[in-house]
Amino acid sequence: MGSRATELRKGTVIERDGDLLLITDYHHHTPGNLRAIIQMKTKSLKSGASGSIRASSSDTFEVAYLDRRDCQFLYREGNGDCIFMDQESFEQFPLPASLAEESMGYVKESATVEVTFHAAQAIGIALPPSVVLEVTEAEMAVKGNTATNVKKGAEVETGLKVKVPMHIKVGDRIKISTESGDFMGRITD
């Protein structure tokens, strides 16, 4: 028993042709006296490929059952795969680099994150809205640019590159949005 196209929303994962598709954009359009058209943009969780689906309101889709578990990030292998450990069973498992690459810039070693599973296989990471990371490299501030809203490049402990205000220096802890990658503020203890 599937779900009708009108019941789907952005962020839902559906199964189609043996692939898991994350709905990244959903638009329900009703042109005048014609039938409704639902346009969905999708991203394959297996290959990372983007696509689109055009459906009528009566079309049905199989919604994938996903399991989320708290897991600890242990290390990255030579091929780029990330090794995690389930916090309950203490089993270790890899998350392929193709599925984890976008998210891993926000995850420190030994940090606990929520990993999404489908049929006992890890398929992705659910990040918190923001993270706090330490700046390891920062460009020097140029005299005279400190009074304006000029930003400089910085790198944090995970290797993520971020644009920060001129007053941020090496050793500062900063808050970063995981959705946009933008600097949100400096953390003072």
N, C-alpha and C positions, 0 to 999 in steps of 0.2 A: 504494500500500500504506500504509494508515494504522496508527496505534498504538491498541492496545486501551485502553479507559478505565482499566483497572487499572494501566497503564504510565505514565499521566500523573501529574504532581506539581505542587505549588504553584510558580509561577514559569515554567511551560511556556507557550509561545504556540502556539495552535492556529488553523487557518483554518476558518471556518464561514460559509457564505452570503456569501462575498466579503469578509468582515471578519476582522481579526486580533484574537483574544481572549486576553488574559493571564489565566491562572488565578491568582486571588488567594487562594482558599481551596479545600481539597480534603478531603472527608470520605467515607471508605469505610465503609458501614454494613451489617452483616449481621444482620437481625432474626430470631433463633431459627432455625427450619428453613426460612425463606423465602430467596429469591434475594437476592444482594447488590445494594445500591443505592449508586450513587456520586453524591454531591451536590457540584457545583463552583460556586463564585462566580467570575464573570469580569468583566473590564473591557475594553471595546473600545479598541484602540490608535488607531483612527481618530477616533472621536467622543468617547471618554472615558466613555461610558455604561456603567453597571454592569448585570449580569444574572446569571442562574443557569441551570445546566444539570443536569438529572437524567438519569442514564444507568444502563444495566445493565452488568455486567462484560464482556459480549460486544460492546458498541457500539464502533465504531472512529472515530477522529478523525484528521484530517490535521495533523501537527505542522509548524509553519512553519519554514522554514530562515532563520535570522537570521545576519547578518554583523556583527561588531563591529570598529570601527576607532578608533584614537586620533585625536582631532580637537581643534583649538584653537578656543576661543570668541573670536570677534572683536568683535562688537557686536550691539546690539539695534536693529531697525528701528522706525520710527514705529508700525507696526501691531502690534508686540509680537513678531514673528518674530525668532528668534535666528539669526545668521549664524555658521557654523562653517567651518573650513578643514581638510581632510583632511591629516594630517601626512606622508603618503607621496606623494600625487599633487598636493598643493597646490591642489586644486579647492575652491572655496567653494560652500556650499549652505545653504539656509534650513531651519530646524526650526520648524514652525508653533507659535505661542504656545500653542495648545490642548494640544499634546503636551509642551511644555517648561516650562510655568508652575510646576508643583510643584517641579521640580528646580533651576531657575535661581537660587533664593535661596542656593544652596550653591556657585555657580560664579562665580569672579571673571573679569573681562576678561583675556584672554590665557592663561587656565588651560587645561590639556589634560585632556580627559575622554574616556571611551569612549562613542561614539555607536553605537546599534544601527540597522542597516539591514535592510530587507526589499525584495527586488526593486529594488535600487539607490535606494531612497527612505528617508530618515532617519525613524525612527518613535519614537525615545526616547533617553534618556541613562542610562548605568549609572554611578551615583555610588560613590565609595569609602565605606567604613563611617563615616568621620568627616573633617571638614575643619577647617582653622585659618583664622580670619578675624579682622580687626581691628574693635574696637568704635568706632563713629563717634559714637554718641549713647547716653547712659545717664542714667536718672533719678538724682536726688540721693539719697544714703543718709539715712535718718531716724535721728537720734540715739536710741540705746536699742534699735534693731532689729538691730544688728550681731552680737549674741551668739546669736541664734536662727536658725533655718533659713528666714528670710524672703527672698523673691526680689523683684527689681525688673525692670522692663522695660529692654531695651537694643536698639539697632539696630546691625548690622554693615555693613561696607563694601558688601555686595551689596544692602542694603535689607531683609534678613531680620530679623524681630523675634524676640528670644529672651528668655526669663526667666533671669536670672543672679543670683548671690549679691550681697549689698550691697557687698562690697569691690571689685567690678569697676568700672573707670572708663574714660573715653574714652582711646583709645590702646592699651589692653590687647589682647593677642592671645589669643583663646579657642578651645578645641576644641569642636566641635558635632557631635552624632550626626546623620547624614543620614537615618536611619530614623525617629527620633522627634522630631528637632529640639531635643533637650534639651542643655543646657550640660553638658560633660564635664570641664572644667578650664581653668585659665589656663596659658598657655605662657610660660615665662620663658627668655630666651636667655642 
